[in-house]
Amino acid sequence: MPVYIALLRAVNVGKRKMLMQDLRDLLEAQGFEAVQTLLQSGNAVFISDQTDRKQLIQQIESAIEAQFGYYSEVILRSTDEIRAVIENNPFAADRELDPRKLLVMYLTGKPDADAIQTLMDAHDGPEELHVVGHELYIYFPDGMGRSKLSTAFTEKKIKTAGTGRNWKTTLKLLELAESIR
């Protein structure tokens, strides 16, 4: 059975609170197995016999809305897809890079070439951006907290929603997914 990594968008921000134990309980009630969560930002790993990804996403999103009273977009990746995110890191060869300043934005869809060019043309900050498939890699040389590059700006330009995870979390999600195989 496939192992999935669910990345919830915009949980535990503002009034959109969710305890990870509650998320685990919700996913187990949906029939998923070996459910584990990571951090408090809406990361879950689980096993499901479902292979229709759109149906699986809709099922989780509907369950979250019913239980928590708000909509949270869910982005799903397989273990192999997270492994590919790590392998395709365009910054991997740069030994000087501080991994604490690297963010992977997991996108709901693959942006087209025109949208990517629009983002690149509109961005004038020190951040370095690379789109690889369904992911946007962003390196923040001055740190994420000081950056003017917002998720809203990025999503508007590439016309695709997403949710970001730092590099350490990405590595940990793969480790967690591989541990429940």
C-alpha positions as CSV (number, residue, x, y, z in Angstrom):
1,M,0.0,0.0,0.0
2,P,1.2,3.5,-0.8
3,V,2.7,5.8,1.8
4,Y,1.5,9.4,1.5
5,I,2.8,12.6,2.9
6,A,0.0,15.2,3.5
7,L,1.0,18.8,3.8
8,L,-1.8,21.0,5.1
9,R,-1.9,24.6,4.1
10,A,-2.3,27.4,6.7
11,V,-3.0,25.4,9.9
12,N,-2.1,26.8,13.3
13,V,-2.1,30.3,12.0
14,G,-4.6,32.8,13.3
15,K,-7.8,31.1,14.4
16,R,-7.1,28.0,12.3
17,K,-5.9,25.8,15.2
18,M,-5.4,22.1,15.0
19,L,-3.7,19.8,17.5
20,M,-1.6,17.2,15.7
21,Q,-3.2,14.5,17.9
22,D,-6.5,15.6,16.5
23,L,-5.2,15.4,13.0
24,R,-3.9,11.9,13.6
25,D,-7.3,10.8,15.1
26,L,-9.1,12.3,12.1
27,L,-6.8,10.5,9.6
28,E,-7.2,7.2,11.4
29,A,-11.0,7.7,11.4
30,Q,-10.7,8.0,7.6
31,G,-9.3,4.5,7.6
32,F,-5.6,5.4,7.1
33,E,-2.9,3.3,8.8
34,A,0.4,4.1,10.6
35,V,-0.5,7.7,10.9
36,Q,2.2,10.0,12.2
37,T,2.5,13.7,12.3
38,L,5.5,16.0,12.4
39,L,5.7,19.4,14.1
40,Q,2.6,21.6,14.6
41,S,2.4,22.8,11.0
42,G,0.1,20.2,9.5
43,N,2.5,17.5,8.3
44,A,1.2,13.9,8.3
45,V,2.5,10.6,7.0
46,F,0.2,7.6,6.5
47,I,-0.6,4.5,4.6
48,S,-3.7,4.2,2.4
49,D,-4.8,1.6,-0.2
50,Q,-6.4,4.5,-2.1
51,T,-4.7,5.4,-5.4
52,D,-6.9,8.1,-6.6
53,R,-5.1,11.1,-5.3
54,K,-7.8,13.7,-6.1
55,Q,-10.3,11.6,-4.2
56,L,-8.0,11.2,-1.3
57,I,-7.3,14.9,-1.1
58,Q,-11.0,15.7,-1.3
59,Q,-11.7,13.1,1.5
60,I,-9.1,14.7,3.8
61,E,-10.1,18.3,3.1
62,S,-13.8,17.5,3.7
63,A,-13.0,15.7,6.9
64,I,-10.9,18.7,8.2
65,E,-13.7,21.1,7.3
66,A,-16.3,19.0,9.0
67,Q,-14.3,18.5,12.2
68,F,-12.4,21.8,12.5
69,G,-14.9,24.2,10.8
70,Y,-12.4,25.6,8.3
71,Y,-11.1,24.6,4.9
72,S,-7.4,23.7,4.6
73,E,-6.0,22.8,1.3
74,V,-4.1,19.5,1.3
75,I,-1.1,18.8,-0.8
76,L,-0.1,15.1,-1.2
77,R,3.2,13.6,-2.1
78,S,4.4,10.0,-2.2
79,T,7.6,8.8,-0.6
80,D,9.2,8.6,-4.0
81,E,8.1,12.2,-4.8
82,I,9.6,13.5,-1.6
83,R,12.8,11.6,-2.4
84,A,12.8,13.2,-5.8
85,V,12.4,16.7,-4.2
86,I,15.6,16.0,-2.2
87,E,17.5,14.5,-5.2
88,N,16.4,17.4,-7.5
89,N,17.5,20.2,-5.1
90,P,19.0,22.8,-7.4
91,F,21.1,24.0,-4.5
92,A,22.6,20.7,-3.6
93,A,26.0,21.3,-5.2
94,D,26.5,24.6,-3.2
95,R,28.5,23.6,-0.1
96,E,28.3,27.2,1.2
97,L,24.6,27.1,1.3
98,D,22.9,27.3,4.8
99,P,20.2,24.6,4.7
100,R,18.3,26.6,7.4
101,K,17.6,29.2,4.7
102,L,16.2,26.8,2.1
103,L,12.4,26.4,1.7
104,V,10.6,24.1,-0.6
105,M,7.2,25.3,-1.6
106,Y,5.0,22.3,-2.5
107,L,2.6,23.4,-5.2
108,T,-0.9,22.1,-6.0
109,G,-0.1,22.1,-9.7
110,K,2.8,22.5,-12.1
111,P,3.2,26.1,-13.2
112,D,3.6,26.7,-16.9
113,A,6.7,28.3,-18.4
114,D,4.9,31.7,-18.8
115,A,3.9,31.8,-15.1
116,I,7.4,30.9,-14.0
117,Q,8.8,33.7,-16.1
118,T,6.3,36.1,-14.7
119,L,7.5,35.2,-11.2
120,M,11.2,35.6,-12.1
121,D,10.6,38.9,-13.9
122,A,8.6,40.3,-11.0
123,H,10.9,39.2,-8.2
124,D,13.8,41.6,-7.4
125,G,14.9,40.5,-4.0
126,P,18.1,38.7,-3.0
127,E,16.3,35.3,-2.9
128,E,17.2,32.7,-5.4
129,L,14.3,30.7,-6.9
130,H,14.1,27.6,-9.0
131,V,11.0,25.7,-10.1
132,V,11.4,22.0,-10.6
133,G,8.2,20.1,-11.5
134,H,5.6,20.8,-8.8
135,E,8.0,22.4,-6.4
136,L,9.5,25.9,-6.0
137,Y,12.8,26.0,-4.2
138,I,13.6,29.3,-2.5
139,Y,16.9,30.2,-0.9
140,F,16.7,33.1,1.5
141,P,20.3,34.4,1.9
142,D,19.2,37.0,4.5
143,G,16.8,34.6,6.2
144,M,13.1,34.0,5.7
145,G,12.0,36.4,8.5
146,R,13.6,39.4,6.7
147,S,12.4,38.6,3.2
148,K,9.8,40.6,1.4
149,L,9.0,37.5,-0.9
150,S,5.6,36.4,0.4
151,T,3.6,33.3,-0.4
152,A,0.7,35.4,-1.7
153,F,3.0,37.2,-4.1
154,T,4.6,33.9,-5.3
155,E,1.2,32.2,-5.7
156,K,-0.3,35.2,-7.6
157,K,2.6,35.2,-10.1
158,I,2.8,31.4,-10.7
159,K,-1.0,31.0,-10.6
160,T,-0.7,28.0,-8.3
161,A,-1.2,27.6,-4.6
162,G,1.3,25.9,-2.4
163,T,2.7,25.5,1.1
164,G,6.2,25.8,2.2
165,R,8.4,23.5,4.3
166,N,12.0,24.2,5.3
167,W,14.7,21.8,4.2
168,K,15.1,20.1,7.6
169,T,11.4,19.4,7.6
170,T,11.5,18.0,4.1
171,L,14.4,15.6,5.1
172,K,12.5,14.6,8.2
173,L,9.3,13.9,6.2
174,L,11.2,11.5,4.0
175,E,12.7,9.8,7.0
176,L,9.3,9.4,8.6
177,A,7.7,8.1,5.4
178,E,10.5,5.5,4.9
179,S,10.2,4.4,8.5
180,I,6.6,3.2,8.1
181,R,7.0,1.2,4.8
